[in-house]
Amino acid sequence: MRARGPRSQDVQAEPTDTTMKKLRVGIVGFGFIGPHHLDAIRRLGFAEVTGIATVSEQDARRQAERYHISNHYASWRQLVADPAIDVVDVATPTNLHAPVALAAIAAGKHVIVDKPMALNTREAKKMHDAARRAGVVNAVTFSIRYNVMLQQARAMIARGAVGDIRVATGHYWQEWLTKETDFNWRLDPKQGGALGMISDAGAHWYDMVQHVTGRRIVRVLADFSRFIPVRQRPVGGGKTVDYRVRVPDFGIILCELDNGARGLFSTGAISAGHKNDLTLEVCGSRASVRWQQERPDELWVGRRDEPNQTWIKDPPLLDPSVRSLAALPGGHYEAWPDAFRNLMRNILGFIAEGRDPREADGATFPTFATGLGIARIVDAIAASAKAGGKWKPVARS
Ligand SMILES: NC(=O)c1ccc[n+]([C@@H]2O[C@H](COP(=O)([O-])OP(=O)(O)OC[C@H]3O[C@@H](n4cnc5c(N)ncnc54)[C@H](O)[C@@H]3O)[C@@H](O)[C@H]2O)c1
């Protein structure tokens, strides 16, 4: 069976009314990813970031001054309560996604949260149901799927150029937890969830494989490892204390897609030299396609009866359905920040045009329904590993 094809509305056009009021976005959390949300939004023109809130008023003020953002708030609650904010964009550690998003929804704001959507399925479901009841636009920033050449792979799969999907493989390997002195909030289940990198970085791959193939992951079998059971947690003044790690630091996951295709994915941040090594390869009955985050402007296409190709992005050669995602001519690399811009254009363009949130089905941009679906995959992965590596079904709504 063929995957569902991308439709014209999968790429949201930029609003054409240049007289309309700019959308006002407030960002909560401004550490690593927050400034990239700002960057992506500033490139759009029809939306602006008018305020931020972070862990303290002092930090928010410093960041607002540095980036010339007009307002900062003493707390996220003040930002959410400000009637001058149209959209609340949550870029905090994962444990704060649900409380901030639920308050924003209660205040009638449109809401964007970074991935993973929430700490667990219970929180994700609550957010999903509240947004649906309130009738606000809701989105999760699975930004990586908007890389141009990954979208090209999706378009090729949708029009049958890859054939029937048989195998999907890939990994997301990083290196920043290789040493026992490496530490981050993602190691604390209360802040980052119970599965560490398997839900954090892994969420991107589970989203990519489903979005690109048009298929759902229906069951999984997982095996986890914890190579560094005790780490050094910084406590200030250059001192550290022993920290017993409760999250896995490496995971291998087998999966089955809803057409019977098989998948193999692994993830962790303990692989020296692997900076942001995320790959997805899909092998079908006619061809194979492979996209690598560290070579984002390229797509490898494998064929049996013709020479293999490494295709380098060039807008006129792209499938017409994805051409408008390329902001630069061929030869100028587009990468991670450009994918973020594409995602923000789709989300905020949809809001700016006043479209009905019920029309957002997860193809134009990932919604809370998409995020909830990913949370359910993570649940099945956790259940499988807990059962000692048994196949577990992914629950549907
Ligand atoms: N889309 C992507 O590719 C991508 C990449 C990296 C991170 N992320 C996600 O973005 C989120 C943030 O990750 P990060 O790496 O930027 O984390 P970070 O630790 O660098 O930044 C967290 C920010 O949250 C703020 N914060 C903490 N407590 C707060 C509170 N009580 N009120 C308001 N602000 C508070 C901090 O001040 C900081 O500005 C996570 O969910 C993460 O998974 C997504």
The ligand as a Gaussian input file, in Angstrom:
#p B3LYP/6-31G(d) Opt

LIG

0 1
 N       13.253000      20.995000      18.708000
 C       14.483000      20.639000      18.986000
 O       15.218000      20.178000      18.131000
 C       14.997000      20.788000      20.399000
 C       16.366000      20.912000      20.651000
 C       16.782000      21.101000      21.976000
 C       15.863000      21.149000      23.008000
 N       14.539000      20.969000      22.729000
 C       13.534000      20.973000      23.809000
 O       13.380000      22.320000      24.279000
 C       13.103000      22.320000      25.675000
 C       14.158000      23.169000      26.380000
 O       15.433000      22.583000      26.188000
 P       16.788000      23.463000      26.268000
 O       17.860000      22.572000      25.755000
 O       16.590000      24.789000      25.661000
 O       16.935000      23.605000      27.851000
 P       17.822000      24.670000      28.645000
 O       18.116000      24.051000      29.949000
 O       18.953000      25.140000      27.795000
 O       16.849000      25.922000      28.837000
 C       15.714000      25.851000      29.683000
 C       15.142000      27.245000      29.864000
 O       13.986000      27.132000      30.712000
 C       14.048000      28.131000      31.707000
 N       13.315000      27.740000      32.908000
 C       13.651000      26.806000      33.834000
 N       12.753000      26.815000      34.843000
 C       11.838000      27.782000      34.528000
 C       10.670000      28.292000      35.166000
 N       10.254000      27.815000      36.352000
 N        9.976000      29.292000      34.561000
 C       10.369000      29.785000      33.356000
 N       11.473000      29.346000      32.717000
 C       12.184000      28.360000      33.285000
 C       15.527000      28.327000      31.984000
 O       15.758000      29.612000      32.578000
 C       16.084000      28.239000      30.562000
 O       15.969000      29.518000      29.964000
 C       13.088000      20.851000      26.101000
 O       11.782000      20.363000      26.100000
 C       13.914000      20.172000      25.029000
 O       13.610000      18.806000      24.858000
 C       14.096000      20.816000      21.458000

